[in-house]
């Protein structure tokens, strides 16, 4: 069941399963060689996270991306992550190493380039999860699951749309993310909370600034 859950969630986030697409419990059961109760449980989990609407006698339908949910999610993330950054700066001021964050940033440095946009967004969000783990708040994002369905899909659209260089001097979406993470790691070690909160704010302001533009390109994906 876990394998099917991960497979479907990846397809939903990467928009291989597009908003408005219908998922047949019977078809998935036959294709995966899995009982319908198990398939139903997976679909229910994905519905609870905001990726699907389960309609009586009609099956499961992939939800559209909602701009009001994006706005709510950006505010919630900003408040949460700034609080985490304050905790980590206080921890750093005592002389403690931020080992989890360091290991994650070091791992990113050896990646030449992720193989696709899905991996890019997972690596990006993984950094912010490493901040939560470092502060002892590894479950801090669990209550945002339903909001993050739209955030993840918007992030995928960002990478698939902006991950190229218009000019040789410009940064593509992944390069911009790497620069942002590098700056945040440096300022954490230097205990520069003002700069950290500014970088964090800029991240979510940029999310809000591209929503309307992406909606104009992918009209059918948005509600």
PADRENMI-940570 format. One record per residue: residue number from 1; residue in three letters; x, y, z of N, C-alpha, C in turn. Coordinates in steps of 0.001 Angstrom, whole numbers, always signed. Layout:
  num  residu      npx      npy      npz     capx     capy     capz      cpx      cpy      cpz
  NUM     ALA        X        Y        Z        X        Y        Z        X        Y        Z
...
This chain:
  num  residu      npx      npy      npz     capx     capy     capz      cpx      cpy      cpz
    1     UNK     +832    -1210       +0       +0       +0       +0     +862    +1255       +0
    2     UNK    +1927    +1226     +758    +2812    +2377     +836    +3418    +2698     -536
    3     UNK    +3754    +1642    -1280    +4327    +1840    -2607    +3325    +2509    -3553
    4     UNK    +2064    +2082    -3492    +1028    +2680    -4331     +792    +4134    -3926
    5     UNK     +776    +4375    -2630     +598    +5744    -2129    +1690    +6663    -2683
    6     UNK    +2931    +6236    -2599    +4049    +7058    -3084    +3979    +7242    -4600
    7     UNK    +3600    +6187    -5301    +3509    +6250    -6765    +2448    +7257    -7197
    8     UNK    +1260    +7173    -6590     +185    +8077    -6961     +481    +9512    -6525
    9     UNK    +1078    +9665    -5353    +1376   +11012    -4866    +2389   +11700    -5774
   10     UNK    +3379   +10954    -6230    +4353   +11527    -7168    +3656   +11966    -8461
   11     UNK    +2755   +11138    -8964    +2037   +11483   -10198    +1150   +12711    -9994
   12     UNK     +581   +12852    -8803     -276   +13992    -8515     +540   +15275    -8385
   13     UNK    +1663   +15199    -7674    +2499   +16388    -7492    +3124   +16827    -8804
   14     UNK    +3562   +15863    -9610    +4202   +16190   -10886    +3191   +16437   -12007
   15     UNK    +1902   +16418   -11637     +816   +16713   -12570     +765   +15766   -13758
   16     UNK    +1316   +14567   -13563    +1057   +13496   -14525     -417   +13125   -14438
   17     UNK     -941   +13193   -13209    -2386   +13141   -12988    -2834   +14581   -12807
   18     UNK    -3555   +15105   -13769    -3874   +16527   -13825    -5187   +16832   -13111
   19     UNK    -5330   +18070   -12632    -6606   +18480   -12034    -7780   +18187   -12972
   20     UNK    -8797   +17539   -12424    -9959   +17140   -13208    -9912   +15696   -13670
   21     UNK    -8721   +15070   -13667    -8620   +13654   -14044    -9366   +12783   -13036
   22     UNK    -9950   +11696   -13529   -10659   +10755   -12658    -9833    +9501   -12437
   23     UNK    -9841    +9014   -11217    -9135    +7794   -10869   -10157    +6718   -10555
   24     UNK   -10018    +5576   -11223   -10938    +4470   -11009   -10346    +3495   -10007
   25     UNK   -11086    +3280    -8946   -10660    +2319    -7923   -10512     +923    -8528
   26     UNK   -11455     +535    -9387   -11400     -783   -10029   -10177     -911   -10934
   27     UNK    -9930     +125   -11733    -8797      +82   -12671    -7477      -13   -11916
   28     UNK    -7325     +794   -10872    -6078     +766   -10091    -5905     -586    -9430
   29     UNK    -7003    -1144    -8926    -6954    -2447    -8272    -6456    -3526    -9226
   30     UNK    -6990    -3520   -10455    -6571    -4503   -11455    -5139    -4260   -11912
   31     UNK    -4789    -3013   -12142    -3450    -2666   -12633    -2372    -2993   -11613
   32     UNK    -2663    -2766   -10340    -1662    -2962    -9292    -1743    -4346    -8653
   33     UNK    -2768    -5130    -8999    -2922    -6433    -8373    -3173    -6308    -6881
   34     UNK    -3999    -5361    -6516    -4237    -5047    -5107    -5738    -5027    -4852
   35     UNK    -6122    -5408    -3661    -7535    -5424    -3314    -8134    -4033    -3289
   36     UNK    -9411    -3951    -3597   -10084    -2650    -3624   -10086    -1944    -2265
   37     UNK   -10234    -2654    -1144   -10186    -1949     +148    -8845    -1243     +373
   38     UNK    -7741    -1886      -61    -6429    -1263     +102    -6294      -31     -805
   39     UNK    -6782     -167    -2050    -6748     +972    -2978    -7587    +2118    -2428
   40     UNK    -8747    +1776    -1910    -9640    +2800    -1356    -8971    +3538     -199
   41     UNK    -8231    +2798     +599    -7541    +3416    +1728    -6476    +4409    +1256
   42     UNK    -5760    +4040     +198    -4747    +4937     -365    -5396    +6195     -920
   43     UNK    -6474    +6012    -1671    -7172    +7158    -2252    -7749    +8062    -1161
   44     UNK    -8225    +7471      -93    -8751    +8263    +1025    -7638    +9092    +1664
   45     UNK    -6464    +8498    +1822    -5320    +9227    +2390    -4958   +10424    +1515
   46     UNK    -4943   +10219     +200    -4614   +11304     -721    -5715   +12370     -740
   47     UNK    -6947   +11926     -519    -8051   +12881     -399    -7898   +13716     +866
   48     UNK    -7520   +13080    +1964    -7303   +13794    +3224    -6210   +14846    +3091
   49     UNK    -5248   +14613    +2187    -4145   +15555    +1983    -4482   +16629     +945
   50     UNK    -5668   +16548     +351    -6095   +17604     -542    -5857   +17364    -2024
   51     UNK    -5362   +16187    -2392    -5070   +15915    -3803    -6291   +15413    -4581
   52     UNK    -7234   +14804    -3881    -8384   +14186    -4534    -9683   +14587    -3854
   53     UNK   -10731   +14643    -4661   -12096   +14698    -4135   -12734   +13354    -4440
   54     UNK   -13270   +12690    -3415   -13933   +11402    -3622   -15439   +11656    -3704
   55     UNK   -15994   +11362    -4891   -17407   +11647    -5149   -18205   +10347    -5202
   56     UNK   -19329   +10273    -4503   -20157    +9060    -4518   -20571    +8674    -5939
   57     UNK   -20390    +7413    -6278   -20738    +6858    -7587   -19940    +7449    -8762
   58     UNK   -19007    +8333    -8486   -18225    +8940    -9570   -16722    +8682    -9433
   59     UNK   -16299    +8140    -8321   -14888    +7865    -8123   -14131    +9069    -7578
   60     UNK   -12833    +9058    -7771   -11957   +10107    -7246   -11535   +11047    -8366
   61     UNK   -11596   +12345    -8082   -11236   +13364    -9057   -10089   +14190    -8501
   62     UNK    -9066   +14436    -9328    -7921   +15242    -8902    -8379   +16684    -8693
   63     UNK    -8066   +17248    -7545    -8480   +18607    -7219    -7711   +19639    -8041
   64     UNK    -8312   +20805    -8183    -7628   +21927    -8820    -6824   +22685    -7761
   65     UNK    -5838   +23426    -8223    -5017   +24242    -7333    -5809   +25489    -6962
   66     UNK    -5868   +25788    -5679    -6667   +26910    -5190    -5758   +28042    -4719
   67     UNK    -5959   +29226    -5276    -5095   +30358    -4927    -5280   +30787    -3475
   68     UNK    -6499   +30673    -2941    -6700   +31054    -1548    -5974   +30111     -607
   69     UNK    -5875   +28831     -994    -5114   +27866     -191    -3624   +28184     -258
   70     UNK    -3133   +28590    -1428    -1733   +28992    -1570    -1423   +30159     -638
   71     UNK    -2299   +31145     -604    -2076   +32304     +270    -2067   +31885    +1736
   72     UNK    -2989   +31008    +2119    -3051   +30525    +3501    -1797   +29733    +3849
   73     UNK    -1349   +28894    +2916     -169   +28054    +3154    +1099   +28890    +3275
   74     UNK    +1237   +29909    +2421    +2452   +30734    +2493    +2535   +31459    +3837
   75     UNK    +1398   +31953    +4315    +1403   +32633    +5615    +1761   +31658    +6731
   76     UNK    +1149   +30477    +6709    +1414   +29482    +7758    +2880   +29054    +7756
   77     UNK    +3430   +28807    +6568    +4834   +28418    +6480    +5756   +29531    +6951
   78     UNK    +5445   +30747    +6574    +6293   +31871    +6961    +6361   +32014    +8475
   79     UNK    +5212   +31962    +9131    +5169   +32084   +10593    +5940   +30937   +11243
   80     UNK    +5700   +29717   +10774    +6352   +28542   +11349    +7864   +28584   +11137
   81     UNK    +8300   +28866    +9921    +9725   +28795    +9612   +10512   +29930   +10248
   82     UNK    +9894   +31088   +10383   +10601   +32159   +11082   +10781   +31819   +12558
   83     UNK    +9781   +31176   +13159    +9916   +30739   +14549   +11032   +29708   +14688
   84     UNK   +11119   +28781   +13722   +12178   +27772   +13736   +13547   +28427   +13585
   85     UNK   +13649   +29417   +12710   +14927   +30113   +12509   +15374   +30823   +13781
   86     UNK   +14450   +31441   +14494   +14799   +32080   +15767   +15367   +31050   +16740
   87     UNK   +14746   +29868   +16808   +15226   +28808   +17698   +16623   +28348   +17314
   88     UNK   +16847   +28188   +16013   +18149   +27700   +15559   +19252   +28725   +15773
   89     UNK   +18932   +30000   +15613   +19924   +31043   +15893   +20284   +31040   +17380
   90     UNK   +19267   +30895   +18233   +19545   +30813   +19680   +20407   +29594   +19988
   91     UNK   +20131   +28491   +19331   +20928   +27275   +19521   +22365   +27491   +19058
   92     UNK   +22506   +28146   +17933   +23839   +28414   +17377   +24632   +29351   +18277
   93     UNK   +23970   +30311   +18898   +24657   +31271   +19779   +25273   +30595   +20996
   94     UNK   +24756   +29433   +21365   +25329   +28683   +22491   +26553   +27884   +22070
   95     UNK   +26864   +27915   +20776   +28036   +27190   +20280   +27719   +25825   +19709
   96     UNK   +26432   +25460   +19676   +26057   +24148   +19142   +26183   +24113   +17624
   97     UNK   +26594   +22973   +17099   +26630   +22774   +15655   +25230   +22420   +15153
   98     UNK   +24925   +22854   +13967   +23654   +22498   +13331   +23935   +21346   +12375
   99     UNK   +24134   +20165   +12947   +24647   +19034   +12190   +23686   +18542   +11108
  100     UNK   +22398   +18490   +11425   +21416   +18001   +10446   +21383   +18926    +9233
  101     UNK   +21377   +20229    +9492   +21355   +21206    +8398   +22648   +21117    +7596
  102     UNK   +23775   +21018    +8295   +25069   +20938    +7613   +25133   +19728    +6689
  103     UNK   +24689   +18579    +7177   +24726   +17362    +6364   +23823   +17488    +5140
  104     UNK   +22688   +18155    +5315   +21774   +18298    +4183   +22375   +19228    +3126
  105     UNK   +22953   +20337    +3558   +23568   +21280    +2618   +24760   +20631    +1924
  106     UNK   +25553   +19869    +2662   +26690   +19166    +2055   +26216   +18164    +1009
  107     UNK   +25102   +17502    +1285   +24541   +16562     +316   +24121   +17278     -964
  108     UNK   +23506   +18458     -821   +23086   +19221    -1987   +24275   +19661    -2839
  109     UNK   +25390   +19933    -2190   +26567   +20424    -2910   +27123   +19398    -3889
  110     UNK   +26939   +18117    -3591   +27521   +17078    -4457   +26550   +16640    -5560
  111     UNK   +25345   +17192    -5537   +24375   +16883    -6593   +24623   +17843    -7754
  112     UNK   +25008   +17297    -8895   +25257   +18137   -10059   +23970   +18847   -10473
  113     UNK   +22938   +18053   -10702   +21618   +18600   -11002   +20606   +17477   -10838
  114     UNK   +19523   +17736   -10124   +18489   +16692    -9980   +17979   +16258   -11344
  115     UNK   +17502   +15012   -11416   +17127   +14455   -12723   +15843   +15035   -13286
  116     UNK   +14955   +15533   -12418   +13713   +16118   -12927   +13151   +17118   -11923
  117     UNK   +12068   +17774   -12332   +11476   +18834   -11520   +10923   +18313   -10195
  118     UNK   +10417   +17087   -10210    +9902   +16512    -8962   +11015   +16403    -7926
  119     UNK   +12176   +15897    -8347   +13295   +15779    -7420   +13768   +17147    -6944
  120     UNK   +13702   +18138    -7814   +14095   +19488    -7411   +13231   +19999    -6263
  121     UNK   +11926   +19858    -6418   +11055   +20393    -5369   +11160   +19588    -4087
  122     UNK   +11382   +18265    -4192   +11554   +17456    -2989   +12834   +17835    -2241
  123     UNK   +13903   +18130    -2991   +15154   +18551    -2367   +15010   +19934    -1740
  124     UNK   +14290   +20814    -2407   +14058   +22151    -1851   +13300   +22063     -527
  125     UNK   +12169   +21361     -540   +11373   +21259     +684   +12072   +20425    +1739
  126     UNK   +12947   +19518    +1301   +13730   +18734    +2256   +14627   +19604    +3115
  127     UNK   +15143   +20688    +2543   +15986   +21601    +3325   +15197   +22204    +4479
  128     UNK   +13982   +22639    +4205   +13168   +23258    +5261   +12728   +22220    +6297
  129     UNK   +12563   +20983    +5854   +12316   +19909    +6828   +13529   +19669    +7707
  130     UNK   +14728   +19850    +7139   +15945   +19670    +7940   +16040   +20740    +9021
  131     UNK   +15552   +21940    +8738   +15516   +22991    +9760   +14597   +22583   +10909
  132     UNK   +13437   +22017   +10548   +12479   +21578   +11572   +13074   +20459   +12422
  133     UNK   +13764   +19508   +11765   +14395   +18411   +12502   +15480   +18931   +13436
  134     UNK   +16248   +19903   +12956   +17331   +20467   +13764   +16802   +21126   +15025
  135     UNK   +15623   +21721   +14930   +15042   +22408   +16086   +14207   +21468   +16956
  136     UNK   +14146   +20182   +16565   +13353   +19228   +17329   +11885   +19283   +16997
  137     UNK   +11559   +19887   +15851   +10155   +20016   +15434    +9927   +19229   +14144
  138     UNK   +10359   +17979   +14138   +10282   +17174   +12912    +8857   +16937   +12414
  139     UNK    +7871   +17111   +13306    +6483   +16931   +12887    +5764   +18269   +12715
  140     UNK    +6540   +19335   +12638    +5940   +20674   +12601    +5077   +20902   +11379
  141     UNK    +5396   +20204   +10289    +4668   +20446    +9048    +3460   +19521    +8863
  142     UNK    +3278   +18589    +9770    +2227   +17594    +9562     +844   +18231    +9483
  143     UNK     +604   +19307   +10238     -719   +19919   +10222     -946   +20754    +8955
  144     UNK     +111   +20919    +8140      -24   +21680    +6899     -227   +20780    +5679
  145     UNK     -380   +19473    +5906     -447   +18526    +4785    -1480   +18918    +3732
  146     UNK    -2656   +19306    +4177    -3725   +19593    +3213    -3430   +20868    +2434
  147     UNK    -2773   +21834    +3064    -2386   +23058    +2368    -1242   +22797    +1398
  148     UNK     -359   +21887    +1768     +853   +21691     +982     +620   +20947     -324
  149     UNK     -526   +20316     -481     -827   +19691    -1768     -749   +20728    -2876
  150     UNK    -1316   +21902    -2637    -1278   +22957    -3643      +97   +23602    -3721
  151     UNK     +787   +23711    -2597    +2132   +24293    -2599    +3099   +23422    -3403
  152     UNK    +3013   +22112    -3233    +3895   +21210    -3969    +3633   +21291    -5472
  153     UNK    +2369   +21303    -5836    +2044   +21333    -7265    +2437   +22677    -7883
  154     UNK    +2286   +23753    -7121    +2728   +25051    -7619    +4247   +25063    -7781
  155     UNK    +4960   +24453    -6829    +6421   +24371    -6924    +6845   +23583    -8158
  156     UNK    +6115   +22509    -8448    +6439   +21736    -9649    +6256   +22595   -10897
  157     UNK    +5168   +23350   -10957    +4941   +24225   -12102    +6029   +25285   -12209
  158     UNK    +6482   +25780   -11058    +7558   +26777   -11056    +8807   +26209   -11714
  159     UNK    +9199   +25000   -11299   +10407   +24401   -11860   +10238   +24041   -13330
  160     UNK    +9097   +23502   -13683    +8908   +23089   -15080    +8787   +24290   -16012
  161     UNK    +8420   +25449   -15465    +8255   +26652   -16281    +9515   +27513   -16304
  162     UNK   +10172   +27633   -15156   +11295   +28559   -15034   +12664   +27889   -15035
  163     UNK   +12721   +26589   -15201   +14016   +25931   -15054   +14814   +25918   -16357
  164     UNK   +15031   +27096   -16867   +15886   +27272   -18036   +16492   +28666   -17939
  165     UNK   +17573   +28920   -18675   +18210   +30223   -18693   +17752   +31022   -19914
  166     UNK   +17116   +32145   -19653   +16747   +33015   -20769   +18003   +33656   -21364
  167     UNK   +18878   +34067   -20459   +20173   +34603   -20876   +21240   +33847   -20117
  168     UNK   +22453   +33853   -20623   +23523   +33099   -19971   +23798   +33599   -18560
  169     UNK   +23479   +34876   -18307   +23773   +35459   -17001   +22672   +35233   -15966
  170     UNK   +21524   +34719   -16408   +20405   +34573   -15478   +20443   +33212   -14790
  171     UNK   +19823   +33164   -13610   +19734   +31916   -12863   +18422   +31230   -13202
  172     UNK   +18480   +29912   -13393   +17215   +29201   -13556   +16632   +28913   -12174
  173     UNK   +15468   +28289   -12154   +14752   +28101   -10888   +15563   +27273    -9889
  174     UNK   +16212   +26202   -10353   +16983   +25361    -9435   +18213   +26095    -8909
  175     UNK   +18897   +26818    -9775   +20073   +27574    -9344   +19682   +28641    -8325
  176     UNK   +18531   +29254    -8522   +18048   +30243    -7570   +17753   +29602    -6212
  177     UNK   +17170   +28411    -6229   +16899   +27681    -4985   +18195   +27348    -4249
  178     UNK   +19195   +26887    -4982   +20476   +26541    -4370   +21141   +27772    -3744
  179     UNK   +21035   +28908    -4422   +21601   +30137    -3869   +20873   +30534    -2587
  180     UNK   +19562   +30409    -2600   +18758   +30734    -1421   +19142   +29852     -235
  181     UNK   +19280   +28543     -477   +19639   +27610     +593   +21046   +27896    +1118
  182     UNK   +21969   +28169     +204   +23347   +28493     +607   +23372   +29737    +1482
  183     UNK   +22621   +30759    +1090   +22571   +31998    +1878   +21978   +31743    +3259
  184     UNK   +20910   +30941    +3306   +20281   +30660    +4594   +21221   +29892    +5507
  185     UNK   +21941   +28919    +4967   +22882   +28151    +5779   +23995   +29043    +6317
  186     UNK   +24517   +29931    +5469   +25580   +30839    +5897   +25100   +31774    +6998
  187     UNK   +23910   +32338    +6820   +23400   +33282    +7813   +23006   +32591    +9113
  188     UNK   +22614   +31325    +9026   +22366   +30564   +10257   +23638   +30437   +11083
  189     UNK   +24723   +30093   +10418   +25995   +29923   +11131   +26524   +31254   +11655
  190     UNK   +26132   +32357   +10988   +26554   +33682   +11447   +25546   +34338   +12379
  191     UNK   +24458   +33621   +12656   +23417   +34088   +13586   +22793   +35419   +13153
  192     UNK   +22614   +35587   +11843   +22049   +36830   +11312   +20538   +36671   +11126
  193     UNK   +19809   +36823   +12221   +18378   +36540   +12192   +17620   +37511   +11281
  194     UNK   +18052   +38771   +11220   +17345   +39729   +10362   +17430   +39310    +8895
  195     UNK   +18623   +38903    +8463   +18791   +38462    +7079   +18033   +37166    +6820
  196     UNK   +18029   +36278    +7808   +17314   +35015    +7661   +15820   +35237    +7479
  197     UNK   +15252   +36085    +8297   +13820   +36342    +8188   +13491   +37042    +6863
  198     UNK   +14424   +37889    +6375   +14199   +38549    +5097   +14223   +37537    +3945
  199     UNK   +15189   +36607    +3973   +15273   +35578    +2931   +14026   +34705    +2944
  200     UNK   +13584   +34356    +4160   +12384   +33533    +4314   +11156   +34271    +3769
  201     UNK   +11029   +35549    +4107    +9905   +36341    +3613    +9939   +36453    +2095
  202     UNK   +11138   +36683    +1550   +11266   +36811      +97   +10855   +35527     -612
  203     UNK   +11164   +34390      +11   +10807   +33106     -599    +9294   +33011     -796
  204     UNK    +8553   +33323     +244    +7104   +33169     +157    +6449   +34310     -604
  205     UNK    +7068   +35492     -587    +6562   +36566    -1442    +6709   +36193    -2918
  206     UNK    +7805   +35511    -3248    +8002   +35099    -4645    +6983   +34046    -5055
  207     UNK    +6591   +33187    -4099    +5538   +32203    -4383    +4247   +32922    -4756
  208     UNK    +3881   +33906    -3948    +2643   +34643    -4212    +2721   +35423    -5525
  209     UNK    +3925   +35885    -5866    +4063   +36722    -7056    +3920   +35936    -8355
  210     UNK    +4134   +34617    -8305    +4060   +33838    -9551    +2730   +33101    -9729
  211     UNK    +1873   +33133    -8707     +625   +32374    -8786     -222   +32821    -9976
  212     UNK     -442   +34125   -10096    -1288   +34624   -11178     -676   +34334   -12545
  213     UNK     +650   +34466   -12633    +1320   +34201   -13909    +1160   +32742   -14318
  214     UNK    +1377   +31833   -13375    +1256   +30404   -13680     -197   +30038   -13981
  215     UNK    -1135   +30674   -13293    -2547   +30422   -13593    -2869   +30826   -15030
  216     UNK    -2234   +31908   -15499    -2464   +32340   -16868    -1973   +31356   -17902
  217     UNK     -900   +30598   -17543     -351   +29593   -18462    -1128   +28285   -18352
  218     UNK    -1400   +27861   -17109    -2032   +26567   -16856    -3452   +26797   -16338
  219     UNK    -4263   +27440   -17128    -5603   +27850   -16686    -6426   +26686   -16157
  220     UNK    -6347   +25541   -16822    -7183   +24393   -16446    -6769   +23767   -15119
  221     UNK    -5596   +24098   -14611    -5118   +23493   -13373    -5616   +24225   -12128
  222     UNK    -6109   +25448   -12310    -6468   +26286   -11165    -7987   +26414   -11032
  223     UNK    -8414   +26588    -9796    -9836   +26780    -9516   -10178   +28261    -9561
